[in-house]
Structures are given as C-alpha cells and as structure tokens.
Amino acid sequence: QVRVTESGGGLVQPGGSLRLSCVSSGSDNGIREAAWYRLGPENQRELVASITSGGSSNYADSVQGRFTIYGDNAKNAVYLQMNNLKPEDSALYYCGVRHGSLWRWGEGTQVAVSP
C-alpha cells in the first residue's frame, strides 16, 4: 500500500526559507504526478504547485516566483522549496502523489511564518 509522508515544516520568520519533502513508499512504479496543497487557518484550501513526471510544473499565482517544486525519481520524493516566505503562507501543507490512476495523500506538515 502506498504511503505518503511529508516533512520539513516549522516556524520561520518572514523572508525566510523552508524546504518541504514528500516521500512515497510502497509502490513499484514511479511518481507520475504530484501536487502540494495547503490548508489555511480559515480552512481555505489552495493548490500550491504541481509537477508531472515529464517535469511540467504549475504554481498558484500567490507563490509564483517564490516556490519551486521538483522531484527525485530515485527517491520517489517530491520537494517544495519555499523562499521569501510571508505570513500568509502559514498553513498545513500536504502532498499528493499519483503512481497509477489513484492519488494518495499524506497527513501534512505545518508551516508557520511569523516574526
């Protein structure tokens, strides 16, 4: 059974950086597609970034130019590099991956951006 685990969240000051990791285990196939979502304090959910196995990526307008999503096929991992963080980036970040036709989701990692 596929298991998805996120890590890398924490407390950071505005302008700081974090790198979130998402590791998938339990599949014999590589990641075909992955996405990072975030759930804000008012339960607003936002697609932050997504990437395909071919390397095509998309970003929310709110993070364009500050966040970068990339993968490591050898490790079945997807990362989200977040730079120039702002207080409004504070949220629960969770990752989804697709090895076949189904998406699997992790429990998330908390990011807090505060002075």
C-alpha positions, 0 to 999 in steps of 0.5 A, a space after each residue: 500500500 502506498 504511503 505518503 509522508 511529508 516533512 520539513 515544516 516549522 516556524 520561520 520568520 518572514 523572508 525566510 526559507 523552508 524546504 518541504 519533502 514528500 516521500 512515497 513508499 510502497 509502490 513499484 512504479 514511479 511518481 507520475 504526478 504530484 501536487 502540494 496543497 495547503 490548508 489555511 487557518 480559515 480552512 481555505 484550501 489552495 493548490 500550491 504547485 504541481 509537477 508531472 513526471 515529464 517535469 511540467 510544473 504549475 504554481 498558484 499565482 500567490 507563490 509564483 516566483 517564490 516556490 519551486 517544486 521538483 522531484 527525485 525519481 530515485 527517491 520517489 520524493 517530491 520537494 517544495 522549496 519555499 523562499 521569501 516566505 510571508 505570513 500568509 503562507 502559514 498553513 498545513 501543507 500536504 502532498 499528493 502523489 499519483 503512481 497509477 490512476 489513484 492519488 494518495 495523500 499524506 497527513 501534512 506538515 505545518 508551516 508557520 511564518 511569523 516574526 
